Amino acid sequence: MVIEAGKISLKDLSFDCIIGTLPYERTNEQPIVLNVSLWLDFTLAARNEDLAHSIDYAQLAEDLKRFIRLSCFQLEETLVVETGKYIIDHYPKAEMVEVSVRKPLAIPDCVGAESTIRIRR
């Protein structure tokens, strides 16, 4: 059997959440930009044209926004690690995941601080 490895990506998913260690960051939401890539076997999904054999990226986006907004992480590093674990735990078809987050307002005159993690099942 030939395995059709594939990648699904969510790019520049933007929303507000509590993130940061400073007192005002613990009480005021700020924007983040999330990027996620998941690697999985596309063979059955492609053969059967059936989303049940893949990952619904619209549902994934909603799940991740809810998870992150409820978590109120302090560090970007924690956000990317825990989000990667969340995906691996809740989306068993994902064989590997890469998560990055950027806080565009973290540093004046800079596009933002960014953290990235890659987790393999």
Backbone as XML, in Angstrom:
<?xml version="1.0"?>
<chain id="A" units="angstrom">
  <residue number="1" name="MET">
    <atom name="N" x="0.844" y="-1.177" z="0.000"/>
    <atom name="CA" x="0.000" y="0.000" z="0.000"/>
    <atom name="C" x="0.890" y="1.242" z="0.000"/>
  </residue>
  <residue number="2" name="VAL">
    <atom name="N" x="0.564" y="2.185" z="-0.853"/>
    <atom name="CA" x="1.280" y="3.448" z="-0.906"/>
    <atom name="C" x="0.605" y="4.415" z="0.064"/>
  </residue>
  <residue number="3" name="ILE">
    <atom name="N" x="1.391" y="5.008" z="0.932"/>
    <atom name="CA" x="0.846" y="5.983" z="1.881"/>
    <atom name="C" x="1.002" y="7.371" z="1.288"/>
  </residue>
  <residue number="4" name="GLU">
    <atom name="N" x="-0.093" y="8.083" z="1.246"/>
    <atom name="CA" x="-0.097" y="9.442" z="0.735"/>
    <atom name="C" x="0.014" y="10.398" z="1.916"/>
  </residue>
  <residue number="5" name="ALA">
    <atom name="N" x="1.239" y="10.655" z="2.341"/>
    <atom name="CA" x="1.447" y="11.581" z="3.458"/>
    <atom name="C" x="1.043" y="12.977" z="3.017"/>
  </residue>
  <residue number="6" name="GLY">
    <atom name="N" x="0.392" y="13.672" z="3.914"/>
    <atom name="CA" x="-0.054" y="15.014" z="3.586"/>
    <atom name="C" x="0.076" y="15.934" z="4.777"/>
  </residue>
  <residue number="7" name="LYS">
    <atom name="N" x="-0.159" y="17.201" z="4.516"/>
    <atom name="CA" x="-0.064" y="18.209" z="5.552"/>
    <atom name="C" x="-1.268" y="19.137" z="5.444"/>
  </residue>
  <residue number="8" name="ILE">
    <atom name="N" x="-1.884" y="19.404" z="6.585"/>
    <atom name="CA" x="-2.961" y="20.381" z="6.683"/>
    <atom name="C" x="-2.421" y="21.525" z="7.536"/>
  </residue>
  <residue number="9" name="SER">
    <atom name="N" x="-2.609" y="22.748" z="7.068"/>
    <atom name="CA" x="-2.107" y="23.904" z="7.811"/>
    <atom name="C" x="-3.197" y="24.939" z="8.037"/>
  </residue>
  <residue number="10" name="LEU">
    <atom name="N" x="-3.156" y="25.530" z="9.207"/>
    <atom name="CA" x="-3.941" y="26.724" z="9.519"/>
    <atom name="C" x="-2.926" y="27.853" z="9.620"/>
  </residue>
  <residue number="11" name="LYS">
    <atom name="N" x="-3.073" y="28.865" z="8.785"/>
    <atom name="CA" x="-2.094" y="29.951" z="8.775"/>
    <atom name="C" x="-2.737" y="31.253" z="9.224"/>
  </residue>
  <residue number="12" name="ASP">
    <atom name="N" x="-2.048" y="31.910" z="10.130"/>
    <atom name="CA" x="-2.452" y="33.234" z="10.611"/>
    <atom name="C" x="-3.858" y="33.258" z="11.193"/>
  </residue>
  <residue number="13" name="LEU">
    <atom name="N" x="-4.161" y="32.263" z="12.015"/>
    <atom name="CA" x="-5.422" y="32.244" z="12.757"/>
    <atom name="C" x="-5.281" y="33.275" z="13.879"/>
  </residue>
  <residue number="14" name="SER">
    <atom name="N" x="-6.034" y="34.354" z="13.792"/>
    <atom name="CA" x="-5.877" y="35.480" z="14.716"/>
    <atom name="C" x="-7.074" y="35.596" z="15.639"/>
  </residue>
  <residue number="15" name="PHE">
    <atom name="N" x="-6.805" y="35.764" z="16.920"/>
    <atom name="CA" x="-7.852" y="35.991" z="17.905"/>
    <atom name="C" x="-7.218" y="36.560" z="19.164"/>
  </residue>
  <residue number="16" name="ASP">
    <atom name="N" x="-8.048" y="37.056" z="20.052"/>
    <atom name="CA" x="-7.575" y="37.637" z="21.307"/>
    <atom name="C" x="-7.680" y="36.629" z="22.434"/>
  </residue>
  <residue number="17" name="CYS">
    <atom name="N" x="-6.726" y="36.708" z="23.365"/>
    <atom name="CA" x="-6.746" y="35.837" z="24.540"/>
    <atom name="C" x="-5.872" y="36.450" z="25.632"/>
  </residue>
  <residue number="18" name="ILE">
    <atom name="N" x="-5.960" y="35.871" z="26.810"/>
    <atom name="CA" x="-5.063" y="36.243" z="27.901"/>
    <atom name="C" x="-3.771" y="35.455" z="27.707"/>
  </residue>
  <residue number="19" name="ILE">
    <atom name="N" x="-2.664" y="36.178" z="27.544"/>
    <atom name="CA" x="-1.344" y="35.558" z="27.408"/>
    <atom name="C" x="-0.311" y="36.556" z="27.913"/>
  </residue>
  <residue number="20" name="GLY">
    <atom name="N" x="0.562" y="36.092" z="28.779"/>
    <atom name="CA" x="1.616" y="36.967" z="29.269"/>
    <atom name="C" x="1.767" y="36.868" z="30.770"/>
  </residue>
  <residue number="21" name="THR">
    <atom name="N" x="2.863" y="37.447" z="31.256"/>
    <atom name="CA" x="3.180" y="37.381" z="32.681"/>
    <atom name="C" x="3.000" y="38.719" z="33.397"/>
  </residue>
  <residue number="22" name="LEU">
    <atom name="N" x="2.960" y="39.794" z="32.647"/>
    <atom name="CA" x="2.829" y="41.113" z="33.266"/>
    <atom name="C" x="1.411" y="41.317" z="33.796"/>
  </residue>
  <residue number="23" name="PRO">
    <atom name="N" x="1.265" y="42.105" z="34.861"/>
    <atom name="CA" x="-0.066" y="42.276" z="35.462"/>
    <atom name="C" x="-1.155" y="42.679" z="34.472"/>
  </residue>
  <residue number="24" name="TYR">
    <atom name="N" x="-0.877" y="43.634" z="33.581"/>
    <atom name="CA" x="-1.914" y="44.047" z="32.629"/>
    <atom name="C" x="-2.221" y="42.944" z="31.610"/>
  </residue>
  <residue number="25" name="GLU">
    <atom name="N" x="-1.244" y="42.058" z="31.340"/>
    <atom name="CA" x="-1.487" y="40.948" z="30.407"/>
    <atom name="C" x="-2.376" y="39.873" z="31.035"/>
  </residue>
  <residue number="26" name="ARG">
    <atom name="N" x="-2.435" y="39.818" z="32.347"/>
    <atom name="CA" x="-3.263" y="38.821" z="33.035"/>
    <atom name="C" x="-4.725" y="39.241" z="33.094"/>
  </residue>
  <residue number="27" name="THR">
    <atom name="N" x="-4.996" y="40.529" z="32.813"/>
    <atom name="CA" x="-6.376" y="41.016" z="32.883"/>
    <atom name="C" x="-6.913" y="41.516" z="31.550"/>
  </residue>
  <residue number="28" name="ASN">
    <atom name="N" x="-6.042" y="41.782" z="30.597"/>
    <atom name="CA" x="-6.465" y="42.311" z="29.291"/>
    <atom name="C" x="-6.093" y="41.346" z="28.179"/>
  </residue>
  <residue number="29" name="GLU">
    <atom name="N" x="-7.077" y="40.976" z="27.387"/>
    <atom name="CA" x="-6.780" y="40.134" z="26.228"/>
    <atom name="C" x="-5.932" y="40.910" z="25.234"/>
  </residue>
  <residue number="30" name="GLN">
    <atom name="N" x="-5.117" y="40.168" z="24.511"/>
    <atom name="CA" x="-4.330" y="40.764" z="23.438"/>
    <atom name="C" x="-4.331" y="39.808" z="22.246"/>
  </residue>
  <residue number="31" name="PRO">
    <atom name="N" x="-4.070" y="40.334" z="21.057"/>
    <atom name="CA" x="-4.117" y="39.471" z="19.878"/>
    <atom name="C" x="-2.931" y="38.513" z="19.815"/>
  </residue>
  <residue number="32" name="ILE">
    <atom name="N" x="-3.210" y="37.320" z="19.300"/>
    <atom name="CA" x="-2.151" y="36.381" z="18.943"/>
    <atom name="C" x="-2.406" y="35.921" z="17.513"/>
  </residue>
  <residue number="33" name="VAL">
    <atom name="N" x="-1.373" y="35.412" z="16.883"/>
    <atom name="CA" x="-1.473" y="34.838" z="15.543"/>
    <atom name="C" x="-0.939" y="33.416" z="15.652"/>
  </residue>
  <residue number="34" name="LEU">
    <atom name="N" x="-1.814" y="32.448" z="15.386"/>
    <atom name="CA" x="-1.480" y="31.038" z="15.544"/>
    <atom name="C" x="-1.300" y="30.392" z="14.176"/>
  </residue>
  <residue number="35" name="ASN">
    <atom name="N" x="-0.248" y="29.590" z="14.054"/>
    <atom name="CA" x="-0.021" y="28.783" z="12.852"/>
    <atom name="C" x="0.153" y="27.340" z="13.293"/>
  </residue>
  <residue number="36" name="VAL">
    <atom name="N" x="-0.565" y="26.442" z="12.617"/>
    <atom name="CA" x="-0.541" y="25.027" z="12.952"/>
    <atom name="C" x="-0.407" y="24.219" z="11.669"/>
  </residue>
  <residue number="37" name="SER">
    <atom name="N" x="0.476" y="23.232" z="11.692"/>
    <atom name="CA" x="0.559" y="22.259" z="10.597"/>
    <atom name="C" x="0.467" y="20.874" z="11.197"/>
  </residue>
  <residue number="38" name="LEU">
    <atom name="N" x="-0.329" y="20.015" z="10.547"/>
    <atom name="CA" x="-0.497" y="18.631" z="10.974"/>
    <atom name="C" x="-0.160" y="17.726" z="9.799"/>
  </residue>
  <residue number="39" name="TRP">
    <atom name="N" x="0.611" y="16.681" z="10.076"/>
    <atom name="CA" x="0.940" y="15.695" z="9.059"/>
    <atom name="C" x="0.130" y="14.436" z="9.342"/>
  </residue>
  <residue number="40" name="LEU">
    <atom name="N" x="-0.473" y="13.892" z="8.290"/>
    <atom name="CA" x="-1.285" y="12.688" z="8.429"/>
    <atom name="C" x="-1.337" y="11.946" z="7.103"/>
  </residue>
  <residue number="41" name="ASP">
    <atom name="N" x="-1.838" y="10.740" z="7.164"/>
    <atom name="CA" x="-1.989" y="9.889" z="5.984"/>
    <atom name="C" x="-3.272" y="10.297" z="5.257"/>
  </residue>
  <residue number="42" name="PHE">
    <atom name="N" x="-3.141" y="10.748" z="4.006"/>
    <atom name="CA" x="-4.295" y="11.165" z="3.203"/>
    <atom name="C" x="-4.907" y="10.016" z="2.395"/>
  </residue>
  <residue number="43" name="THR">
    <atom name="N" x="-4.348" y="8.813" z="2.468"/>
    <atom name="CA" x="-4.749" y="7.726" z="1.579"/>
    <atom name="C" x="-6.250" y="7.468" z="1.593"/>
  </residue>
  <residue number="44" name="LEU">
    <atom name="N" x="-6.826" y="7.171" z="2.754"/>
    <atom name="CA" x="-8.256" y="6.839" z="2.813"/>
    <atom name="C" x="-9.144" y="8.029" z="2.481"/>
  </residue>
  <residue number="45" name="ALA">
    <atom name="N" x="-8.775" y="9.206" z="2.945"/>
    <atom name="CA" x="-9.573" y="10.400" z="2.642"/>
    <atom name="C" x="-9.611" y="10.645" z="1.140"/>
  </residue>
  <residue number="46" name="ALA">
    <atom name="N" x="-8.460" y="10.519" z="0.484"/>
    <atom name="CA" x="-8.394" y="10.753" z="-0.959"/>
    <atom name="C" x="-9.133" y="9.666" z="-1.737"/>
  </residue>
  <residue number="47" name="ARG">
    <atom name="N" x="-8.978" y="8.431" z="-1.299"/>
    <atom name="CA" x="-9.624" y="7.318" z="-1.990"/>
    <atom name="C" x="-11.146" y="7.383" z="-1.869"/>
  </residue>
  <residue number="48" name="ASN">
    <atom name="N" x="-11.629" y="7.741" z="-0.695"/>
    <atom name="CA" x="-13.068" y="7.705" z="-0.431"/>
    <atom name="C" x="-13.755" y="9.065" z="-0.486"/>
  </residue>
  <residue number="49" name="GLU">
    <atom name="N" x="-12.963" y="10.151" z="-0.659"/>
    <atom name="CA" x="-13.547" y="11.502" z="-0.637"/>
    <atom name="C" x="-14.402" y="11.685" z="0.610"/>
  </residue>
  <residue number="50" name="ASP">
    <atom name="N" x="-13.846" y="11.282" z="1.768"/>
    <atom name="CA" x="-14.603" y="11.269" z="3.013"/>
    <atom name="C" x="-13.806" y="11.978" z="4.101"/>
  </residue>
  <residue number="51" name="LEU">
    <atom name="N" x="-14.350" y="13.085" z="4.602"/>
    <atom name="CA" x="-13.686" y="13.870" z="5.634"/>
    <atom name="C" x="-13.477" y="13.079" z="6.920"/>
  </residue>
  <residue number="52" name="ALA">
    <atom name="N" x="-14.261" y="12.041" z="7.134"/>
    <atom name="CA" x="-14.097" y="11.216" z="8.333"/>
    <atom name="C" x="-12.704" y="10.582" z="8.389"/>
  </residue>
  <residue number="53" name="HIS">
    <atom name="N" x="-12.022" y="10.492" z="7.256"/>
    <atom name="CA" x="-10.680" y="9.911" z="7.195"/>
    <atom name="C" x="-9.589" y="10.978" z="7.224"/>
  </residue>
  <residue number="54" name="SER">
    <atom name="N" x="-9.984" y="12.216" z="7.482"/>
    <atom name="CA" x="-9.020" y="13.308" z="7.537"/>
    <atom name="C" x="-9.286" y="14.116" z="8.803"/>
  </residue>
  <residue number="55" name="ILE">
    <atom name="N" x="-8.915" y="15.374" z="8.782"/>
    <atom name="CA" x="-9.142" y="16.275" z="9.913"/>
    <atom name="C" x="-9.892" y="17.493" z="9.393"/>
  </residue>
  <residue number="56" name="ASP">
    <atom name="N" x="-10.997" y="17.795" z="10.022"/>
    <atom name="CA" x="-11.818" y="18.950" z="9.665"/>
    <atom name="C" x="-11.116" y="20.204" z="10.197"/>
  </residue>
  <residue number="57" name="TYR">
    <atom name="N" x="-10.477" y="20.962" z="9.306"/>
    <atom name="CA" x="-9.685" y="22.095" z="9.771"/>
    <atom name="C" x="-10.532" y="23.245" z="10.307"/>
  </residue>
  <residue number="58" name="ALA">
    <atom name="N" x="-11.788" y="23.358" z="9.865"/>
    <atom name="CA" x="-12.672" y="24.383" z="10.441"/>
    <atom name="C" x="-12.975" y="24.047" z="11.904"/>
  </residue>
  <residue number="59" name="GLN">
    <atom name="N" x="-13.243" y="22.778" z="12.174"/>
    <atom name="CA" x="-13.489" y="22.349" z="13.549"/>
    <atom name="C" x="-12.223" y="22.489" z="14.389"/>
  </residue>
  <residue number="60" name="LEU">
    <atom name="N" x="-11.075" y="22.134" z="13.803"/>
    <atom name="CA" x="-9.796" y="22.274" z="14.496"/>
    <atom name="C" x="-9.576" y="23.730" z="14.912"/>
  </residue>
  <residue number="61" name="ALA">
    <atom name="N" x="-9.821" y="24.667" z="14.017"/>
    <atom name="CA" x="-9.626" y="26.087" z="14.327"/>
    <atom name="C" x="-10.496" y="26.511" z="15.505"/>
  </residue>
  <residue number="62" name="GLU">
    <atom name="N" x="-11.755" y="26.110" z="15.504"/>
    <atom name="CA" x="-12.659" y="26.464" z="16.599"/>
    <atom name="C" x="-12.213" y="25.816" z="17.914"/>
  </residue>
  <residue number="63" name="ASP">
    <atom name="N" x="-11.813" y="24.551" z="17.847"/>
    <atom name="CA" x="-11.345" y="23.847" z="19.046"/>
    <atom name="C" x="-10.113" y="24.526" z="19.640"/>
  </residue>
  <residue number="64" name="LEU">
    <atom name="N" x="-9.175" y="24.918" z="18.786"/>
    <atom name="CA" x="-7.942" y="25.544" z="19.276"/>
    <atom name="C" x="-8.215" y="26.917" z="19.877"/>
  </residue>
  <residue number="65" name="LYS">
    <atom name="N" x="-9.069" y="27.700" z="19.239"/>
    <atom name="CA" x="-9.414" y="29.009" z="19.813"/>
    <atom name="C" x="-10.037" y="28.837" z="21.193"/>
  </residue>
  <residue number="66" name="ARG">
    <atom name="N" x="-10.967" y="27.919" z="21.314"/>
    <atom name="CA" x="-11.621" y="27.683" z="22.605"/>
    <atom name="C" x="-10.604" y="27.215" z="23.649"/>
  </residue>
  <residue number="67" name="PHE">
    <atom name="N" x="-9.764" y="26.242" z="23.295"/>
    <atom name="CA" x="-8.767" y="25.707" z="24.217"/>
    <atom name="C" x="-7.822" y="26.805" z="24.710"/>
  </residue>
  <residue number="68" name="ILE">
    <atom name="N" x="-7.299" y="27.595" z="23.799"/>
    <atom name="CA" x="-6.321" y="28.627" z="24.164"/>
    <atom name="C" x="-6.983" y="29.743" z="24.972"/>
  </residue>
  <residue number="69" name="ARG">
    <atom name="N" x="-8.160" y="30.163" z="24.563"/>
    <atom name="CA" x="-8.846" y="31.238" z="25.301"/>
    <atom name="C" x="-9.174" y="30.806" z="26.727"/>
  </residue>
  <residue number="70" name="LEU">
    <atom name="N" x="-9.544" y="29.550" z="26.926"/>
    <atom name="CA" x="-9.862" y="29.067" z="28.271"/>
    <atom name="C" x="-8.617" y="28.825" z="29.131"/>
  </residue>
  <residue number="71" name="SER">
    <atom name="N" x="-7.483" y="28.605" z="28.492"/>
    <atom name="CA" x="-6.259" y="28.250" z="29.225"/>
    <atom name="C" x="-5.546" y="29.431" z="29.860"/>
  </residue>
  <residue number="72" name="CYS">
    <atom name="N" x="-5.633" y="30.609" z="29.256"/>
    <atom name="CA" x="-4.985" y="31.814" z="29.821"/>
    <atom name="C" x="-3.508" y="31.566" z="30.160"/>
  </residue>
  <residue number="73" name="PHE">
    <atom name="N" x="-2.749" y="31.105" z="29.182"/>
    <atom name="CA" x="-1.332" y="30.807" z="29.387"/>
    <atom name="C" x="-0.542" y="32.055" z="29.749"/>
  </residue>
  <residue number="74" name="GLN">
    <atom name="N" x="0.542" y="31.871" z="30.480"/>
    <atom name="CA" x="1.452" y="32.974" z="30.792"/>
    <atom name="C" x="2.554" y="33.083" z="29.732"/>
  </residue>
  <residue number="75" name="LEU">
    <atom name="N" x="3.103" y="31.950" z="29.322"/>
    <atom name="CA" x="4.220" y="31.959" z="28.373"/>
    <atom name="C" x="3.798" y="31.430" z="27.009"/>
  </residue>
  <residue number="76" name="GLU">
    <atom name="N" x="4.375" y="32.025" z="25.965"/>
    <atom name="CA" x="4.170" y="31.497" z="24.613"/>
    <atom name="C" x="4.673" y="30.060" z="24.528"/>
  </residue>
  <residue number="77" name="GLU">
    <atom name="N" x="5.764" y="29.790" z="25.201"/>
    <atom name="CA" x="6.336" y="28.443" z="25.167"/>
    <atom name="C" x="5.335" y="27.412" z="25.703"/>
  </residue>
  <residue number="78" name="THR">
    <atom name="N" x="4.636" y="27.779" z="26.761"/>
    <atom name="CA" x="3.622" y="26.879" z="27.315"/>
    <atom name="C" x="2.469" y="26.728" z="26.338"/>
  </residue>
  <residue number="79" name="LEU">
    <atom name="N" x="2.067" y="27.833" z="25.735"/>
    <atom name="CA" x="0.958" y="27.788" z="24.771"/>
    <atom name="C" x="1.262" y="26.826" z="23.631"/>
  </residue>
  <residue number="80" name="VAL">
    <atom name="N" x="2.454" y="26.912" z="23.038"/>
    <atom name="CA" x="2.739" y="26.048" z="21.888"/>
    <atom name="C" x="2.876" y="24.587" z="22.306"/>
  </residue>
  <residue number="81" name="VAL">
    <atom name="N" x="3.505" y="24.313" z="23.447"/>
    <atom name="CA" x="3.654" y="22.928" z="23.904"/>
    <atom name="C" x="2.287" y="22.321" z="24.225"/>
  </residue>
  <residue number="82" name="GLU">
    <atom name="N" x="1.482" y="23.029" z="25.004"/>
    <atom name="CA" x="0.176" y="22.498" z="25.407"/>
    <atom name="C" x="-0.795" y="22.400" z="24.224"/>
  </residue>
  <residue number="83" name="THR">
    <atom name="N" x="-0.700" y="23.319" z="23.276"/>
    <atom name="CA" x="-1.546" y="23.245" z="22.087"/>
    <atom name="C" x="-1.141" y="22.054" z="21.228"/>
  </residue>
  <residue number="84" name="GLY">
    <atom name="N" x="0.160" y="21.824" z="21.097"/>
    <atom name="CA" x="0.622" y="20.640" z="20.364"/>
    <atom name="C" x="0.138" y="19.361" z="21.006"/>
  </residue>
  <residue number="85" name="LYS">
    <atom name="N" x="0.231" y="19.276" z="22.333"/>
    <atom name="CA" x="-0.269" y="18.096" z="23.051"/>
    <atom name="C" x="-1.779" y="17.947" z="22.875"/>
  </residue>
  <residue number="86" name="TYR">
    <atom name="N" x="-2.498" y="19.058" z="22.938"/>
    <atom name="CA" x="-3.954" y="19.029" z="22.762"/>
    <atom name="C" x="-4.310" y="18.416" z="21.398"/>
  </residue>
  <residue number="87" name="ILE">
    <atom name="N" x="-3.614" y="18.854" z="20.364"/>
    <atom name="CA" x="-3.901" y="18.334" z="19.014"/>
    <atom name="C" x="-3.601" y="16.843" z="18.950"/>
  </residue>
  <residue number="88" name="ILE">
    <atom name="N" x="-2.447" y="16.424" z="19.441"/>
    <atom name="CA" x="-2.083" y="15.004" z="19.417"/>
    <atom name="C" x="-3.102" y="14.175" z="20.197"/>
  </residue>
  <residue number="89" name="ASP">
    <atom name="N" x="-3.553" y="14.695" z="21.346"/>
    <atom name="CA" x="-4.506" y="13.957" z="22.182"/>
    <atom name="C" x="-5.918" y="13.917" z="21.603"/>
  </residue>
  <residue number="90" name="HIS">
    <atom name="N" x="-6.338" y="14.979" z="20.922"/>
    <atom name="CA" x="-7.718" y="15.078" z="20.455"/>
    <atom name="C" x="-7.905" y="14.788" z="18.962"/>
  </residue>
  <residue number="91" name="TYR">
    <atom name="N" x="-6.823" y="14.718" z="18.226"/>
    <atom name="CA" x="-6.885" y="14.433" z="16.791"/>
    <atom name="C" x="-5.935" y="13.268" z="16.486"/>
  </residue>
  <residue number="92" name="PRO">
    <atom name="N" x="-6.355" y="12.037" z="16.774"/>
    <atom name="CA" x="-5.457" y="10.887" z="16.666"/>
    <atom name="C" x="-4.933" y="10.607" z="15.254"/>
  </residue>
  <residue number="93" name="LYS">
    <atom name="N" x="-5.551" y="11.150" z="14.242"/>
    <atom name="CA" x="-5.036" y="10.951" z="12.879"/>
    <atom name="C" x="-3.752" y="11.749" z="12.631"/>
  </residue>
  <residue number="94" name="ALA">
    <atom name="N" x="-3.515" y="12.770" z="13.439"/>
    <atom name="CA" x="-2.305" y="13.589" z="13.289"/>
    <atom name="C" x="-1.091" y="12.790" z="13.760"/>
  </residue>
  <residue number="95" name="GLU">
    <atom name="N" x="-0.120" y="12.630" z="12.873"/>
    <atom name="CA" x="1.101" y="11.902" z="13.200"/>
    <atom name="C" x="2.181" y="12.838" z="13.740"/>
  </residue>
  <residue number="96" name="MET">
    <atom name="N" x="2.137" y="14.078" z="13.294"/>
    <atom name="CA" x="3.076" y="15.084" z="13.766"/>
    <atom name="C" x="2.372" y="16.432" z="13.674"/>
  </residue>
  <residue number="97" name="VAL">
    <atom name="N" x="2.743" y="17.333" z="14.560"/>
    <atom name="CA" x="2.135" y="18.659" z="14.567"/>
    <atom name="C" x="3.219" y="19.696" z="14.832"/>
  </residue>
  <residue number="98" name="GLU">
    <atom name="N" x="3.086" y="20.831" z="14.188"/>
    <atom name="CA" x="3.946" y="21.969" z="14.459"/>
    <atom name="C" x="3.051" y="23.148" z="14.796"/>
  </residue>
  <residue number="99" name="VAL">
    <atom name="N" x="3.360" y="23.824" z="15.892"/>
    <atom name="CA" x="2.562" y="24.944" z="16.367"/>
    <atom name="C" x="3.484" y="26.140" z="16.555"/>
  </residue>
  <residue number="100" name="SER">
    <atom name="N" x="3.087" y="27.287" z="16.049"/>
    <atom name="CA" x="3.794" y="28.518" z="16.361"/>
    <atom name="C" x="2.772" y="29.581" z="16.725"/>
  </residue>
  <residue number="101" name="VAL">
    <atom name="N" x="3.197" y="30.483" z="17.596"/>
    <atom name="CA" x="2.331" y="31.590" z="18.002"/>
    <atom name="C" x="3.163" y="32.866" z="17.993"/>
  </residue>
  <residue number="102" name="ARG">
    <atom name="N" x="2.500" y="33.940" z="17.616"/>
    <atom name="CA" x="3.152" y="35.247" z="17.609"/>
    <atom name="C" x="2.261" y="36.226" z="18.352"/>
  </residue>
  <residue number="103" name="LYS">
    <atom name="N" x="2.894" y="37.048" z="19.188"/>
    <atom name="CA" x="2.201" y="38.139" z="19.875"/>
    <atom name="C" x="2.612" y="39.435" z="19.171"/>
  </residue>
  <residue number="104" name="PRO">
    <atom name="N" x="1.773" y="39.936" z="18.260"/>
    <atom name="CA" x="2.180" y="41.096" z="17.460"/>
    <atom name="C" x="2.403" y="42.377" z="18.268"/>
  </residue>
  <residue number="105" name="LEU">
    <atom name="N" x="1.782" y="42.506" z="19.438"/>
    <atom name="CA" x="1.936" y="43.731" z="20.221"/>
    <atom name="C" x="2.921" y="43.576" z="21.375"/>
  </residue>
  <residue number="106" name="ALA">
    <atom name="N" x="3.665" y="42.473" z="21.402"/>
    <atom name="CA" x="4.559" y="42.189" z="22.529"/>
    <atom name="C" x="5.723" y="43.171" z="22.625"/>
  </residue>
  <residue number="107" name="ILE">
    <atom name="N" x="6.269" y="43.567" z="21.484"/>
    <atom name="CA" x="7.458" y="44.422" z="21.472"/>
    <atom name="C" x="7.204" y="45.586" z="20.515"/>
  </residue>
  <residue number="108" name="PRO">
    <atom name="N" x="7.310" y="46.828" z="20.996"/>
    <atom name="CA" x="7.121" y="47.975" z="20.102"/>
    <atom name="C" x="8.112" y="47.937" z="18.937"/>
  </residue>
  <residue number="109" name="ASP">
    <atom name="N" x="7.652" y="48.384" z="17.774"/>
    <atom name="CA" x="8.487" y="48.457" z="16.568"/>
    <atom name="C" x="9.017" y="47.095" z="16.119"/>
  </residue>
  <residue number="110" name="CYS">
    <atom name="N" x="8.245" y="46.039" z="16.396"/>
    <atom name="CA" x="8.628" y="44.673" z="16.024"/>
    <atom name="C" x="7.346" y="43.946" z="15.635"/>
  </residue>
  <residue number="111" name="VAL">
    <atom name="N" x="7.407" y="43.012" z="14.707"/>
    <atom name="CA" x="6.201" y="42.270" z="14.325"/>
    <atom name="C" x="5.738" y="41.339" z="15.429"/>
  </residue>
  <residue number="112" name="GLY">
    <atom name="N" x="6.540" y="41.186" z="16.462"/>
    <atom name="CA" x="6.105" y="40.402" z="17.611"/>
    <atom name="C" x="7.080" y="39.312" z="17.983"/>
  </residue>
  <residue number="113" name="ALA">
    <atom name="N" x="6.911" y="38.803" z="19.188"/>
    <atom name="CA" x="7.696" y="37.674" z="19.673"/>
    <atom name="C" x="7.020" y="36.400" z="19.179"/>
  </residue>
  <residue number="114" name="GLU">
    <atom name="N" x="7.809" y="35.369" z="18.864"/>
    <atom name="CA" x="7.236" y="34.136" z="18.325"/>
    <atom name="C" x="7.910" y="32.930" z="18.940"/>
  </residue>
  <residue number="115" name="SER">
    <atom name="N" x="7.091" y="31.897" z="19.207"/>
    <atom name="CA" x="7.582" y="30.614" z="19.720"/>
    <atom name="C" x="7.032" y="29.502" z="18.835"/>
  </residue>
  <residue number="116" name="THR">
    <atom name="N" x="7.821" y="28.432" z="18.643"/>
    <atom name="CA" x="7.428" y="27.310" z="17.790"/>
    <atom name="C" x="7.832" y="26.004" z="18.442"/>
  </residue>
  <residue number="117" name="ILE">
    <atom name="N" x="6.992" y="24.962" z="18.244"/>
    <atom name="CA" x="7.304" y="23.602" z="18.710"/>
    <atom name="C" x="6.852" y="22.609" z="17.655"/>
  </residue>
  <residue number="118" name="ARG">
    <atom name="N" x="7.540" y="21.487" z="17.571"/>
    <atom name="CA" x="7.123" y="20.382" z="16.707"/>
    <atom name="C" x="7.034" y="19.144" z="17.565"/>
  </residue>
  <residue number="119" name="ILE">
    <atom name="N" x="5.894" y="18.446" z="17.508"/>
    <atom name="CA" x="5.682" y="17.239" z="18.290"/>
    <atom name="C" x="5.348" y="16.096" z="17.334"/>
  </residue>
  <residue number="120" name="ARG">
    <atom name="N" x="6.043" y="14.992" z="17.512"/>
    <atom name="CA" x="5.806" y="13.804" z="16.677"/>
    <atom name="C" x="5.178" y="12.734" z="17.544"/>
  </residue>
  <residue number="121" name="ARG">
    <atom name="N" x="4.146" y="12.076" z="17.018"/>
    <atom name="CA" x="3.464" y="10.991" z="17.727"/>
    <atom name="C" x="4.356" y="9.783" z="17.770"/>
  </residue>
</chain>
